[in-house]
Each structure stands twice: as structure tokens, then as C-alpha cells.
Amino acid sequence: MSTPLTREQLARRIARAIPDGAFVNLGIGLPDQIPDHIPAGREIFLHSENGILNMGPRPPAGEENWDLINAGKQPVTLRTGGSFFDSSLSFAMMRGGHLDISVLGAFQVSERGDLANWSTGIGEGVPAVGGAMDLAVGAREIWVMMEHTSRHGHARIVRDCTYPLTARGVVKRIFSNLAVIAVTADGLEVEEILPGLSLDALRAQTEAPLRPGAMRPLEG
């Protein structure tokens, strides 16, 4: 079996999938790496919940401006024509249907596209739902970026979420380090799969049923 995609490779794969001209919110965590991999010449407007539009990649080491950070408190840059503003305007963008896509991390996604991506504060993680619930109902599409299993080997793609839900039935595509999976009315469909990984092997790491789709090779 091929080696699962690294987080950087997964960020690159998602960046390639974003259509030209899209307005895209990036959640905290793994999605923070996506700005570094937007293809040259692609016009994509990246939004950060704390109040940035047309966000750029991370600055070179030593050139950080700590007054310009993303929602995960990491230093970022501003692309030409970019702007920053207060939370009321940022949330108006999120709730008002002005975002084409939001890429979020997740603890679990159900076979129906239910999303669980916030922590109660027990163990690790920020103990709050934050703006994810606003994004879940405001963005036209929700994409999830996550590793296929937890660090303990537990499936993250499940029949029913056991963690507190952020929203029901909102996830359209799941990008994991093993596969790209579409959430359809007929269930979960494998669009891309890691070369050398069989569908049966992928199913063994997934609690929810999977059916074959295009089954194209997953490349980072």
C-alpha cells in the first residue's frame, strides 16, 4: 500500500479542487495549510472567520506581522486587494450566503453528511463550537479535511456521529489522507483512492458503507 498523504499533500490536493473565482472560508487546524498551495494564476478569495478576505499564504520566517493573523492565530499575508474588518461583518458574510465553500476539520462525519467538529473541552481541543455552526448553514458547500482515522485508529467516517453535532447533513465532500469521498443522496461514494489501496482496505478503516465511484488515483 502507498504511504498516506501528508497534511501538506492533502492541503495541495484540496487547493487544486477549489474552482477559480471561489470565495472560500478556511477553518482552524488542517485547513490553515491550504493558502500555501493555491495554484499560481488561480483567483481564489480566502476568508478567515476573524475578519480577513483575500488572505494569502504564510509569510517567510522572520517576516511575520503578528497584527495580521488567521482564526487559528497564525501569521498570514494579505493578497492585493485584500481587506480586514470586524467580526460582525465577517459573520454577516458567513451567514448571508456569500461563501461558496468552507473547508473545515472534523472529528467525525456521518454517512448522511452530519458534521461533528467541536470539542467539549474534555481532553484536547478548544471547548466551543465557534463559528462552525454559522459556516455550516451559510456556506454553499462544506468540505471536510481530515485524517481518515484517529490517532488511536478509530474510524472518523461513521454511520452515526457519537460526538456533539455541529450541523446535520451539510458535508458534501470528504478529503482524507486515503481518499476523496462524495456525500450523495445514495450514500458515500469514493471519487479518489490512494494508489495501492483497495476498496476493501479502505472500507476496513471506515465505519460507514462506501460504494465505488470514479475511483481515480488520489495524488497529493
Protein Blocks (a to p, Z undefined) as FASTA:
>chain_A
ZZdddfklmmmmmmmmpcghiacdddehjklmmmmmgcghiacddddfkopghiacddde
hiacfkbccfkopacdddehiacddfklmmmmmmnopafbdcdddfbdcfkopacfbdeh
iaiajddekjmlmmmmmpmbdcddddfbdfkopafbdfbdcbdcfbghkafbdcdfkbcc
dddfkbccdfbdcehiafklmmmmpfbdcdddkkpacdZZ
